[in-house]
Amino acid sequence: MTNETLVSGLSMAPPDVVGSDRVFKKIAWRLLPLLVLCYFAAFLDRVNVGFAALTMRDDIGLSATAYGLGSGIFFLSYFIFEVPSNLMLARYGARRWIARIMITWAIISACTAFVQGSTSFLILRFLLGAAEAGFYPGILYYLSNWFPNRKRAQIISLLLLSNPFATIIGAPLSGIILSAGPHSGLQEWQWLFLLESIPSLVLGLLVIFLLPDKVEDVKWLSVKEKAIARAELDADTASRKSKANVALSHIFHHPWILGLALVFLGIAMTNSTINFWLPQIIKSSGFSIMATGFISMIPYIAAVIALLWWGKRSDRKNERFFHMMAPLVVAIIGISITALSSVQILQITGLTLASAGLFAVLPVFWSLPPKFMVGAAAAGGIAVINSIGNLGGFFGPTAMGYIKDMTGSFSLGLLVNIAMLIVSLVTLIIFATRTTLGKKEES
């Protein structure tokens, strides 16, 4: 009997095969370190322009308006190209397409070191968004093909650790590069783009050789382990197909997709606002620059803890909607405390609660779409949700800056984000009352 025959036969076994937890833990240890590093590099290349701008703007004569437009145009091109990119990933395989994404954005990010003015800056930022489009939803789609629903929130929470860690580690790293000054005819901001593009390029090349497309491709699982994994994955896929409500042709107008996109819009908008404005909000409370740097780490440390704990709890309880609603309420309370208080400790406490809530909701949220979409529809639908939601990454920080200039305070800008989070919460409640997706399921 060949290995393929044995795998095929055993894949018909029940999905509760003894040892499946051990097998999926082994898969996680093999896949997640590389994916976490890739997502870390993506986030670093996306936001390092904020640090580079400290000296780049004067060197190339970049106005604040042009810089703001360049920061936002990334999300617009990301929005335009995300769905096509994710459909290409589903067609050509994760290994080749994720490698293409990473190598392309590494090259474009490095080229940003040689911009000469606003025109070239805007073009490269637009191209960077187009290059990176599809990366995050592509990884989510990829993970849905490797882990059953009962494991998915915990796995996504481990992936999302890259986001807060990119801020915790990337901020001082960028500061060190910028403080080194000009060298070999290049300014410090040019070195920042060049050096921080190297990890993405190296990891993109490693993906080609190290990231498998499916369980049957790997050599680090035994035939029996492959069969155990395939049995549960096939059962999970069959269950999802029986409940699939969305065809590929409906991904742009299906109410479930648009509802989740609206929920994510508020989350992404507020998360981006905090990411870009957190240091300035803290500094406005009277802290020094050095103290601001260390205090800014506190909300992200809380985010790491929340990610690890809440996603695992959601999987253990086999429940989704409460595990999304509760952190949204915590985030609303946290931002309200920051917006309405002038006491330093209360503002920091509020920001910490908000960051913990916003990050805790993400792995649970992203475990929902694969429950009612499969195949190409899942790839496209996840991309639609993410691309619409990520428009909040443009509107949130931009609105905060405009309101800050108009009022001289961060409070009203934070209240706008609270209003959007309330819209997300109400939408989620309506979604919960009209579907069974987030309710407990039979194990």
Secondary structure, DSSP 8 states (H G I E B T S, - for coil): --HHHHHHHHTTS-TT-TTHHHHHHHHHHHHHHHHHHHHHHHHHHHHHHHHHHHHHHHHHT--HHHHHHHHHHHHHHHHHHHHHHHHHHHHH-HHHHHHHHHHHHHHHHHHGGG--SHHHHHHHHHHHHHHHTTHHHHHHHHHHTTS-HHHHHHHHHHHHTHHHHHHHHHHHHHHHHHHT--BTTB-HHHHHHHHHHHHHHHHHHHHHHH--SSGGG-SSS-HHHHHHHHHHHHHHHHHHHHH----GGGTTT-HHHHHHHHHHHHHHHHHHHHHHHHHHHHHTTT--HHHHHHHTHHHHHHHHHHHHHHHHHHHHHT--HHHHHHHHHHHHHHHHHHHH---HHHHHHHHHHHHHHHHHHHHHHTTSGGGT--HHHHHHHHHHHHHHHHTHHHHHHHHHHHHHHHHS-SHHHHHHHHHHHHHHHHHHHHHHHH--TTS----
